[in-house]
């Protein structure tokens, strides 16, 4: 976590206080603690001095742009999945349909926010990938809801996996805010389909496996979503 926003917040009480105020108080304190514990408290420091020039700033921006575009790709997938599931007519229950609609709207808000974040950083948002959800959707409502729960949990793990790499505190605040929503979506969906937690799959279950959420790196996340991408 060297030179990341998370590292700075862990080391600097005044910076941390401003961050919590920006995030909204007590809930941010809890979220930050979970993220710091999940990512690990790396005490390593750079042996050399940090370059405060524009080159370092440009590198930080490029790094954050890459992370935000990665998150944007996942949000594109989630938003597309909910929209396609709703349009399919496979979800017959009105209340369940309303949940899918609400979650889909939320994921689209994430898409819009992340696109704006990339542009603010001076980058170009990635285009939405072509999706392949037909097999899941054609199996009916339970297949749709089970997949939605897994994908939401995957999203939460993905944000957690990148938290220690983010340079900008504003981007970190946004990532934490989205991370918690993804996790809540996953818990609600798992509860809806009656999926308890058996400890066999970290992406499934209403209850977490242990006291701290488990992050996933980019390679593992992209491998997990590969079946949903059109070749």
Secondary structure, DSSP 8 states (H G I E B T S, - for coil): -TTSHHHHHHH-HHHHHHHHHHHTSHHHHHHHHHHHHHH-------SS----SHHHHHHHHHHHHHHHHHHHHHHHHHHHHHHHHHHHT----HHHHHHHHHHHHHHHHHHHHHHHHHHHTT--------B--HHHHHT-HHHHHHHHHHHHHHHHHHHHHHGGG---HHHHHHHHHHHHHHHHHHHHHHHHTT----SS-TT--SS-SSSS-----HHHHHHHHGGGB--
